[in-house]
Amino acid sequence: LGDGEEADALEALKRRALETGVRQHERLRLTLPDGVHHYDISVAPRHNGHEAVGIVGAALPIDEHVALQERLRRQADHLARMDQRKNDFIAQLAHELRNPLAPIHNALHVLRIQPTPPDPEHFRWAIDVIGRQLMQLSRLVDDLLDIARMTHGSLRLRTETVELGNALLPAIEAARPLTAARKQTLTYTPPPERSEEH
């Protein structure tokens, strides 16, 4: 044995067998001339009458078993991480699903208090808000469906270029009821329109 600790562990196993008079069993990692191997070692005392005068041992190579256990451990760790990510995703998605509800509720309130006939500008604003937030809810539902695709390994990522203003509007509308309740002012200045390049 090339490793002092390995030799000590094997000698300790032999001593326990001699001192206790009963079979001892342990898994050891041993360094041999051809490399490191794992063995399931069993050591039993050899008796002369009632006295233990020697030992009999057997070493069963278990390299494949140890390698399989390690693969299973790594797979279990990977699955645990994936499950945690899925739980984090669901928690975040549940929070995001609530965000469009506030501006929709606010827009419906504006529609309810409209005179007859309704104010065209307020009516158009409310309809636009509801439409945009419903589109946001639709995208979030698509995200929920992505969970199933991730579980089955069929999720495909699609990248696209989006206008920053279009991405900010739903977030601004979701924040307005909260800022209004706190008597805060939320100001948004749209970016200048880009000229078409020829």
C-alpha positions in Angstrom: 0.0 0.0 0.0 1.4 3.4 -1.0 -0.6 5.5 1.4 0.2 5.5 5.1 -3.4 6.3 6.2 -4.7 3.4 4.0 -2.2 1.0 5.6 -3.2 2.2 9.1 -6.9 1.7 8.3 -6.3 -1.8 7.1 -4.2 -2.7 10.2 -6.8 -1.2 12.5 -9.4 -3.4 10.8 -7.2 -6.5 11.5 -6.7 -5.4 15.1 -10.4 -5.0 15.8 -11.0 -8.5 14.4 -8.3 -10.0 16.7 -9.3 -8.0 19.8 -13.1 -8.5 19.5 -12.9 -12.1 18.1 -15.7 -11.3 15.6 -15.8 -10.5 11.9 -15.1 -6.9 10.9 -16.3 -5.3 7.7 -15.3 -2.0 6.0 -15.0 -0.3 2.7 -11.6 1.1 2.0 -9.9 3.1 -0.7 -6.5 1.6 -1.4 -3.6 2.8 -3.6 -2.1 -0.1 -5.5 0.7 -0.1 -8.1 -1.9 0.1 -11.0 -3.9 3.0 -9.4 -6.5 3.8 -6.8 -9.2 1.2 -6.1 -12.1 0.7 -3.8 -12.6 -2.6 -1.9 -15.2 -4.1 0.3 -12.9 -5.8 2.9 -14.0 -8.5 5.4 -11.7 -9.7 8.1 -12.5 -12.6 10.5 -10.3 -14.0 13.3 -9.0 -17.5 13.0 -9.3 -19.4 16.3 -7.3 -22.1 17.9 -9.8 -23.3 20.5 -11.0 -20.2 22.2 -7.9 -18.1 21.3 -7.7 -15.9 18.1 -4.3 -16.8 16.6 -4.7 -15.2 13.2 -7.0 -13.6 10.7 -8.7 -14.6 7.4 -9.6 -11.8 5.0 -11.3 -11.2 1.7 -11.3 -8.1 -0.5 -14.1 -7.6 -3.0 -13.3 -4.9 -5.7 -16.2 -2.4 -5.8 -14.9 0.2 -8.2 -17.9 0.0 -10.5 -20.3 0.2 -7.6 -18.5 3.3 -6.2 -18.5 4.9 -9.6 -22.2 4.2 -10.0 -22.9 5.7 -6.6 -21.0 8.8 -7.5 -23.0 9.2 -10.8 -26.2 8.8 -8.9 -25.1 11.4 -6.4 -24.3 13.9 -9.1 -27.6 13.2 -10.8 -29.5 13.7 -7.5 -27.6 17.0 -6.9 -28.5 18.1 -10.5 -32.2 17.2 -10.1 -32.3 19.0 -6.7 -30.8 22.2 -8.3 -33.3 21.9 -11.2 -36.2 21.5 -8.7 -35.0 24.5 -6.8 -34.8 26.6 -9.9 -38.3 25.5 -10.9 -39.6 26.5 -7.5 -37.9 29.9 -7.8 -39.4 30.3 -11.2 -42.9 29.5 -10.1 -42.6 31.9 -7.1 -41.4 34.7 -9.4 -44.1 33.9 -11.9 -46.8 34.0 -9.2 -45.5 37.5 -8.3 -45.5 38.6 -11.9 -49.0 37.3 -12.5 -50.2 39.8 -9.9 -48.6 42.8 -11.4 -51.0 43.2 -14.4 -54.0 43.0 -12.2 -53.5 46.4 -10.5 -53.5 48.4 -13.8 -56.4 46.4 -15.1 -58.4 47.1 -11.9 -57.5 50.8 -12.2 -58.6 51.0 -15.8 -61.9 49.2 -15.0 -62.5 51.8 -12.3 -61.9 54.6 -14.8 -64.4 53.0 -17.2 -67.0 52.6 -14.4 -67.0 56.2 -13.4 -67.2 57.5 -16.9 -70.2 59.7 -17.7 -72.6 59.0 -20.5 -71.3 59.4 -23.2 -67.8 58.5 -21.8 -64.8 60.8 -22.2 -63.1 59.5 -25.4 -59.6 60.1 -24.1 -60.1 58.3 -20.8 -62.0 55.5 -22.6 -59.3 55.0 -25.1 -56.6 55.0 -22.3 -58.4 52.4 -20.3 -59.0 50.1 -23.2 -55.3 50.4 -24.2 -54.2 49.6 -20.6 -56.4 46.6 -20.4 -55.3 45.3 -23.8 -51.6 45.7 -23.0 -51.9 44.0 -19.6 -53.9 41.2 -21.1 -51.1 40.6 -23.5 -48.7 40.6 -20.5 -50.8 38.0 -18.8 -50.9 35.9 -22.0 -47.0 36.0 -22.1 -46.9 34.9 -18.4 -49.2 32.0 -19.1 -46.8 31.0 -21.9 -44.1 31.0 -19.3 -46.1 28.6 -17.2 -46.3 26.3 -20.2 -42.5 26.6 -20.5 -42.3 24.8 -17.2 -43.7 21.7 -18.8 -41.3 22.0 -21.7 -38.4 22.4 -19.3 -39.5 19.3 -17.5 -39.5 17.3 -20.7 -36.3 18.9 -22.0 -38.1 20.4 -25.1 -37.7 24.1 -24.2 -36.3 26.2 -27.0 -35.0 29.7 -26.4 -35.9 32.4 -29.0 -34.2 35.8 -29.0 -35.6 38.9 -30.6 -35.0 42.6 -30.6 -37.7 44.6 -28.8 -38.3 48.3 -28.4 -37.3 49.5 -24.8 -40.4 51.7 -24.6 -42.7 48.8 -25.3 -41.0 46.7 -22.6 -41.2 49.5 -20.1 -44.9 50.5 -20.5 -46.4 47.4 -18.8 -44.1 47.9 -15.8 -45.0 51.6 -15.6 -48.7 50.8 -15.7 -48.3 48.1 -13.0 -46.5 50.6 -10.7 -48.9 53.5 -11.1 -51.6 52.3 -8.6 -48.9 51.8 -6.0 -47.3 55.2 -6.6 -50.7 56.9 -6.6 -51.6 55.2 -3.3 -48.4 56.6 -1.8 -49.0 60.0 -3.3 -45.9 59.7 -5.5 -45.4 60.9 -9.0 -44.1 58.5 -11.7 -42.8 60.3 -14.8 -41.9 58.6 -18.0 -40.3 60.2 -21.0 -40.5 58.0 -24.1 -37.2 57.7 -26.1 -37.1 59.6 -29.4 -38.3 57.7 -32.4 -35.6 56.3 -34.5 -35.4 57.4 -38.1 -35.5 54.8 -40.7 -32.1 54.1 -42.2 -31.8 53.8 -45.9 
